[in-house]
Amino acid sequence: MTQIKYPQYFIVGDRPVALQKTDDGGLTCLAYNWDTGNLERNMSYYLKVSNMEGEIDEVSEEVFNQKVEQLQNQLNKE
């Protein structure tokens, strides 16, 4: 049985999404919020990334952070 390692980083469409372990050993799903520019808990993306349904790319932490920064910069210009 293969152990899945977390965190995992994805781009879903154009939205950064991360799966991370919680302090109590659980799992949470953080997705970029278009209105606030923050990563917020949004478990609706969990099944999408788990099943790789739709336009989903698994990316490195570096690529993930670059995408978040790019989107935040665009939001701050508006």
Backbone as CSV, one residue per row, in Angstrom:
resi,resn,N_x,N_y,N_z,CA_x,CA_y,CA_z,C_x,C_y,C_z
1,MET,0.846,-1.181,0.000,0.000,0.000,0.000,0.892,1.246,0.000
2,THR,0.624,2.161,-0.916,1.417,3.374,-1.041,0.885,4.451,-0.108
3,GLN,1.789,5.046,0.639,1.433,6.141,1.551,1.422,7.447,0.760
4,ILE,0.326,8.186,0.799,0.244,9.484,0.132,0.914,10.513,1.023
5,LYS,1.773,11.328,0.428,2.487,12.350,1.188,1.825,13.701,0.981
6,TYR,1.694,14.426,2.064,1.104,15.761,2.033,2.125,16.754,2.547
7,PRO,2.081,17.987,2.127,1.026,18.590,1.317,1.151,18.226,-0.165
8,GLN,0.023,18.382,-0.859,-0.042,18.236,-2.305,-0.612,19.535,-2.856
9,TYR,-0.113,19.927,-4.024,-0.498,21.206,-4.617,-1.049,20.985,-6.016
10,PHE,-2.115,21.725,-6.330,-2.800,21.576,-7.607,-3.200,22.943,-8.150
11,ILE,-3.387,22.983,-9.469,-4.068,24.095,-10.116,-5.318,23.485,-10.731
12,VAL,-6.475,23.936,-10.263,-7.770,23.438,-10.723,-8.375,24.537,-11.584
13,GLY,-8.373,24.309,-12.910,-8.729,25.402,-13.807,-7.629,26.447,-13.700
14,ASP,-7.923,27.549,-13.030,-6.922,28.590,-12.768,-6.747,28.807,-11.267
15,ARG,-7.416,27.983,-10.450,-7.441,28.179,-8.992,-6.416,27.280,-8.287
16,PRO,-5.526,27.864,-7.484,-4.625,27.064,-6.664,-5.396,26.351,-5.546
17,VAL,-5.100,25.073,-5.362,-5.741,24.249,-4.331,-4.654,23.388,-3.685
18,ALA,-4.683,23.292,-2.355,-3.693,22.490,-1.634,-4.386,21.524,-0.689
19,LEU,-3.859,20.318,-0.615,-4.280,19.350,0.399,-3.180,19.314,1.446
20,GLN,-3.552,19.541,2.710,-2.571,19.592,3.788,-3.064,18.816,4.993
21,LYS,-2.117,18.233,5.717,-2.459,17.581,6.980,-2.761,18.649,8.021
22,THR,-3.670,18.315,8.918,-3.974,19.210,10.032,-3.177,18.769,11.254
23,ASP,-3.125,19.629,12.255,-2.368,19.327,13.472,-2.861,18.064,14.175
24,ASP,-4.157,17.764,14.020,-4.714,16.586,14.693,-4.649,15.321,13.832
25,GLY,-3.920,15.392,12.709,-3.742,14.223,11.859,-4.767,14.082,10.757
26,GLY,-5.708,15.001,10.677,-6.711,14.981,9.619,-6.171,15.596,8.337
27,LEU,-7.067,15.908,7.446,-6.708,16.474,6.156,-7.634,17.641,5.864
28,THR,-7.074,18.699,5.293,-7.902,19.827,4.895,-7.568,20.205,3.463
29,CYS,-8.501,20.881,2.834,-8.349,21.332,1.459,-8.458,22.852,1.464
30,LEU,-7.409,23.516,0.995,-7.384,24.975,0.932,-7.451,25.396,-0.523
31,ALA,-8.350,26.333,-0.831,-8.511,26.814,-2.197,-8.409,28.333,-2.214
32,TYR,-7.861,28.860,-3.293,-7.728,30.302,-3.454,-9.112,30.935,-3.560
33,ASN,-9.329,31.996,-2.799,-10.590,32.740,-2.834,-10.390,33.953,-3.730
34,TRP,-11.166,34.030,-4.810,-11.015,35.116,-5.787,-11.279,36.483,-5.170
35,ASP,-12.151,36.572,-4.189,-12.522,37.867,-3.606,-11.513,38.380,-2.593
36,THR,-10.929,37.484,-1.804,-10.028,37.919,-0.731,-8.555,37.760,-1.075
37,GLY,-8.242,36.879,-2.013,-6.848,36.604,-2.336,-6.184,35.661,-1.349
38,ASN,-6.967,35.085,-0.449,-6.432,34.176,0.568,-6.748,32.727,0.221
39,LEU,-5.968,31.829,0.811,-6.294,30.408,0.744,-7.237,30.109,1.890
40,GLU,-8.387,29.536,1.569,-9.412,29.275,2.574,-9.877,27.828,2.468
41,ARG,-10.277,27.278,3.600,-10.757,25.897,3.629,-11.978,25.764,2.721
42,ASN,-11.902,24.816,1.803,-12.997,24.576,0.868,-12.932,23.108,0.455
43,MET,-13.629,22.282,1.205,-13.573,20.840,0.986,-14.265,20.398,-0.302
44,SER,-14.970,21.298,-0.977,-15.630,20.919,-2.230,-14.611,20.534,-3.305
45,TYR,-13.370,20.955,-3.151,-12.336,20.604,-4.125,-11.659,19.275,-3.814
46,TYR,-11.904,18.724,-2.641,-11.214,17.496,-2.245,-11.466,16.345,-3.227
47,LEU,-12.721,16.071,-3.531,-13.027,14.970,-4.453,-12.500,15.242,-5.852
48,LYS,-12.564,16.500,-6.275,-12.062,16.836,-7.611,-10.588,16.495,-7.737
49,VAL,-9.790,16.932,-6.760,-8.352,16.672,-6.871,-8.026,15.215,-6.549
50,SER,-8.778,14.593,-5.670,-8.534,13.185,-5.348,-8.786,12.290,-6.554
51,ASN,-9.816,12.622,-7.317,-10.169,11.826,-8.495,-9.588,12.390,-9.786
52,MET,-8.891,13.533,-9.666,-8.326,14.219,-10.834,-9.406,14.435,-11.900
53,GLU,-10.561,14.950,-11.454,-11.694,15.205,-12.341,-11.578,16.593,-12.947
54,GLY,-11.598,16.664,-14.270,-11.587,17.958,-14.934,-10.171,18.458,-15.182
55,GLU,-10.068,19.765,-15.331,-8.801,20.419,-15.663,-7.978,20.626,-14.393
56,ILE,-7.178,19.628,-14.040,-6.407,19.650,-12.796,-4.968,19.261,-13.097
57,ASP,-4.048,20.081,-12.606,-2.629,19.774,-12.731,-2.018,19.729,-11.346
58,GLU,-1.308,18.642,-11.031,-0.545,18.605,-9.787,0.763,19.340,-10.043
59,VAL,1.125,20.255,-9.139,2.292,21.106,-9.325,3.175,21.075,-8.079
60,SER,4.364,21.618,-8.225,5.278,21.729,-7.092,4.827,22.862,-6.175
61,GLU,5.358,22.871,-4.972,5.052,23.960,-4.034,5.492,25.300,-4.619
62,GLU,6.618,25.315,-5.308,7.119,26.554,-5.903,6.153,27.095,-6.956
63,VAL,5.694,26.244,-7.850,4.744,26.665,-8.886,3.440,27.124,-8.242
64,PHE,2.981,26.396,-7.239,1.763,26.755,-6.514,1.897,28.157,-5.914
65,ASN,2.998,28.407,-5.208,3.199,29.708,-4.566,3.313,30.831,-5.587
66,GLN,3.942,30.562,-6.721,4.035,31.565,-7.785,2.653,31.918,-8.317
67,LYS,1.806,30.916,-8.489,0.445,31.153,-8.995,-0.362,31.968,-8.001
68,VAL,-0.264,31.630,-6.707,-0.974,32.398,-5.680,-0.497,33.845,-5.702
69,GLU,0.805,34.054,-5.763,1.359,35.412,-5.775,0.896,36.183,-7.009
70,GLN,0.890,35.521,-8.160,0.432,36.157,-9.398,-1.025,36.609,-9.267
71,LEU,-1.879,35.738,-8.755,-3.296,36.078,-8.601,-3.493,37.189,-7.575
72,GLN,-2.732,37.160,-6.489,-2.838,38.212,-5.477,-2.395,39.556,-6.045
73,ASN,-1.348,39.561,-6.858,-0.893,40.805,-7.485,-1.952,41.358,-8.426
74,GLN,-2.610,40.484,-9.187,-3.685,40.920,-10.081,-4.844,41.503,-9.281
75,LEU,-5.183,40.878,-8.166,-6.278,41.343,-7.318,-5.956,42.713,-6.737
76,ASN,-4.713,42.922,-6.330,-4.310,44.194,-5.730,-4.290,45.335,-6.733
77,LYS,-4.191,45.026,-8.030,-4.190,46.057,-9.068,-5.599,46.530,-9.395
78,GLU,-6.592,45.738,-9.022,-7.989,46.080,-9.366,-8.539,47.152,-8.468
